[in-house]
């Protein structure tokens, strides 16, 4: 993020900065704190954010840069022309667990 948006910390919807970590082993009736925090679980200096608020904030930034954001669609495949990305294929929207069309169905774009 610092490379893409230098100084983003002053504007982004950051909830808190991680100052310390701890790992607890939970049982039905008690918990035990581990004496160390494994490296993959160490987030010291990173941020606690709401991904929903962060994505909305980021969408405003990219739209201000002239990029069109299509919400409500999952990207399923990048489309290439030679070595450049030229588009994104989306998945169908409005299908149920059995892959059958619901009333709000929209096909791929």
Backbone torsions as a table, in degrees:
resi	resn	phi	psi	omega
1	UNK	NA	-39.5	-179.0
2	UNK	-62.1	-33.5	179.2
3	UNK	-72.2	-40.0	-179.4
4	UNK	-74.4	-44.2	-176.4
5	UNK	-134.0	81.1	179.4
6	UNK	-54.4	133.6	-179.7
7	UNK	79.2	15.3	-177.2
8	UNK	-58.7	-25.8	-176.9
9	UNK	-59.3	-26.5	-178.0
10	UNK	-76.8	-19.6	-177.3
11	UNK	-114.8	-31.5	-173.2
12	UNK	-63.9	151.5	-179.6
13	UNK	-77.8	67.5	-179.2
14	UNK	-84.0	129.8	-179.7
15	UNK	-80.4	-44.9	-177.2
16	UNK	-165.3	163.2	173.2
17	UNK	-101.5	137.7	179.5
18	UNK	-75.4	121.2	180.0
19	UNK	-106.5	-25.7	177.3
20	UNK	-155.4	156.2	180.0
21	UNK	-126.6	158.5	173.5
22	UNK	-154.7	147.5	176.9
23	UNK	-118.5	129.9	-179.3
24	UNK	-120.1	136.7	173.4
25	UNK	-93.8	121.4	-174.6
26	UNK	-102.6	137.8	171.4
27	UNK	-117.7	-175.9	179.0
28	UNK	-65.0	-31.3	-173.0
29	UNK	-118.8	-13.2	-176.9
30	UNK	-151.9	179.7	175.8
31	UNK	-141.9	154.1	178.3
32	UNK	-126.6	129.4	176.6
33	UNK	-84.5	128.4	177.7
34	UNK	-72.3	146.3	-177.2
35	UNK	-70.0	-21.8	177.5
36	UNK	-132.4	158.4	173.1
37	UNK	-104.4	118.9	-179.4
38	UNK	-58.8	144.5	-177.6
39	UNK	-49.2	-40.9	180.0
40	UNK	-63.8	-17.7	-179.0
41	UNK	-102.1	5.9	179.4
42	UNK	-87.8	118.3	-177.8
43	UNK	-120.6	18.8	-178.6
44	UNK	-52.7	126.1	179.4
45	UNK	90.1	-11.9	175.8
46	UNK	-83.8	-176.1	-173.8
47	UNK	-119.5	150.9	170.5
48	UNK	-98.0	124.3	-178.4
49	UNK	-137.0	160.7	166.9
50	UNK	-90.4	117.0	-177.5
51	UNK	-61.6	-33.6	178.4
52	UNK	-63.0	-49.2	179.5
53	UNK	-66.1	-37.9	-179.3
54	UNK	-65.4	-43.6	-179.6
55	UNK	-65.0	-39.9	176.6
56	UNK	-63.1	-42.1	178.0
57	UNK	-63.2	-44.8	-179.3
58	UNK	-64.7	-37.5	178.0
59	UNK	-60.7	-40.8	176.8
60	UNK	-60.8	-40.9	-179.8
61	UNK	-64.6	-47.5	-176.8
62	UNK	-71.1	-34.7	176.6
63	UNK	-65.8	-37.5	177.0
64	UNK	-64.6	-25.5	178.1
65	UNK	-85.6	3.0	176.8
66	UNK	92.3	14.0	179.7
67	UNK	-98.0	132.8	178.6
68	UNK	-85.8	129.4	179.4
69	UNK	-110.8	123.4	176.0
70	UNK	-101.6	110.9	-178.7
71	UNK	-90.5	158.9	175.7
72	UNK	87.1	3.7	179.2
73	UNK	-125.7	139.6	174.0
74	UNK	-93.1	131.6	174.8
75	UNK	-75.0	133.0	-178.8
76	UNK	-114.2	-18.0	-177.3
77	UNK	-162.4	137.8	173.4
78	UNK	-83.2	140.8	177.9
79	UNK	-105.7	131.4	-175.3
80	UNK	-115.9	149.1	166.9
81	UNK	-126.6	106.7	-170.6
82	UNK	59.9	-117.6	-177.7
83	UNK	-103.9	12.5	-177.2
84	UNK	-114.3	140.6	173.5
85	UNK	-74.2	125.7	-178.4
86	UNK	-115.2	-6.3	179.7
87	UNK	179.4	-177.7	179.4
88	UNK	-136.0	130.1	173.6
89	UNK	-88.1	135.7	-179.2
90	UNK	-103.1	159.0	173.7
91	UNK	-81.3	163.1	174.4
92	UNK	-63.9	144.4	176.8
93	UNK	-114.1	137.1	177.8
94	UNK	91.7	37.8	173.9
95	UNK	-116.4	148.3	-179.0
96	UNK	-89.8	-173.6	-176.9
97	UNK	-61.4	-25.8	179.7
98	UNK	-91.9	10.4	180.0
99	UNK	64.8	29.7	177.0
100	UNK	-101.6	146.2	-175.7
101	UNK	-67.2	133.7	172.6
102	UNK	-97.6	176.8	-175.9
103	UNK	-62.4	-29.4	-179.3
104	UNK	-94.2	20.7	-177.3
105	UNK	-57.0	136.0	170.3
106	UNK	-134.0	129.7	-179.7
107	UNK	-74.4	176.3	179.8
108	UNK	-61.0	151.2	174.2
109	UNK	-103.9	NA	NA
